[in-house]
Amino acid sequence: MINQPTIEQLIDEITLQKQTKMRIDSLSRALIQNLYIPYCGDLYFHLKLTKACDNHTAIKRWVNEKFNEIDTGDFDSNYRILKQQLLAIDPTYA
């Protein structure tokens, strides 16, 4: 017999996914706004993303890729880590 997840487990998983997406979106927005990252540019290339895209989309994709490895549970701490990593990759926005 296959062990099926309960409704509560499914709801908890969906809630966690939504919360994670909201945190990633907030971190991305904060980086874009605080570092004055323009919409147009080739930041995707510097972030080693595989698909060409505008700078704002590149930041969102990059934060999404990095989030699980840097997540401390604290927004400010996560922001500092991501900002430090981004500026190490491309100091243009310092």
Residue pairs with C-beta under 8 A, 6 or more apart in sequence:
5 13
20 67
23 67
23 71
23 75
23 78
24 60
24 63
24 64
24 67
25 60
26 75
27 63
27 67
27 75
27 78
27 79
27 82
28 56
28 59
28 60
28 63
30 79
31 37
31 59
31 63
31 79
31 82
31 83
31 86
32 55
32 56
32 59
34 83
35 83
35 86
35 93
36 93
37 43
37 55
37 56
37 59
37 93
38 55
39 54
39 55
39 56
40 54
40 55
41 54
41 55
42 52
43 55
43 58
43 59
43 90
44 51
44 52
44 53
44 55
44 57
44 58
44 61
45 52
46 89
46 90
47 58
47 59
47 61
47 62
47 89
47 90
49 58
49 61
49 62
53 61
59 86
62 86
63 82
66 82
66 85
67 78
70 78
70 81
70 82
70 85
71 78
72 78
72 81
86 93
87 93
87 94
